[in-house]
Amino acid sequence: MPAINKNSTLQGLSKAERYQFNMLVRHQTIERLQKDILFDIRVCQIEGWNPREYIRMIRDMLEQLPK
């Protein structure tokens, strides 16, 4: 698969390559989200706040997305 960066387009890639690229981006996004959530939980533990609030906010946002 050719190297792809922010300035690249997906033109010229096969459907399978575009799918593979999309799955890679999805995994990276989930990884960043997980790191963000874990950081927020640590801050909540330090401050004595409820860490579930942020998770509920994310869940609510996900439930509002079109299906």
C-alpha positions in Angstrom: 0.0 0.0 0.0 1.4 3.4 -0.9 2.4 5.8 1.9 -0.5 8.2 2.8 -0.2 11.4 4.7 -2.6 14.3 5.6 -2.1 15.9 2.2 -2.7 12.7 0.2 -5.9 11.6 -1.4 -7.3 8.1 -1.6 -7.6 8.4 -5.4 -5.8 5.6 -7.2 -6.2 3.2 -4.3 -8.2 0.0 -4.7 -11.3 -0.5 -2.6 -9.5 -3.0 -0.4 -6.6 -0.5 0.1 -9.1 2.3 1.0 -10.8 0.0 3.5 -7.5 -1.0 5.0 -6.6 2.7 5.4 -9.9 3.5 6.9 -9.5 0.7 9.4 -6.1 1.9 10.4 -7.5 5.4 10.9 -10.3 4.0 13.0 -7.9 2.1 15.2 -5.7 5.2 15.7 -8.8 7.2 16.6 -10.0 4.7 19.1 -6.5 4.6 20.6 -6.4 8.4 21.0 -9.9 8.4 22.5 -8.9 5.7 25.0 -5.8 7.6 26.0 -7.9 10.8 26.5 -10.5 8.9 28.7 -7.7 7.3 30.8 -6.1 10.8 31.3 -9.5 12.2 32.3 -10.0 9.4 34.8 -6.6 10.1 36.3 -7.4 13.8 36.7 -10.8 12.9 38.3 -9.1 10.6 40.7 -6.7 13.4 41.7 -9.4 16.0 42.0 -12.0 13.7 43.7 -14.5 14.1 40.8 -16.8 11.4 39.3 -14.9 9.9 36.3 -18.1 8.3 35.0 -19.5 11.8 34.0 -17.2 12.1 31.0 -17.9 8.5 29.9 -21.6 9.2 30.1 -21.1 12.3 27.9 -19.3 10.3 25.3 -21.9 7.5 25.4 -24.7 10.1 25.0 -22.9 11.6 22.0 -22.5 8.2 20.4 -26.1 7.3 20.9 -27.1 10.5 19.1 -25.2 9.6 15.9 -27.2 8.5 12.9 -27.4 4.7 12.6 
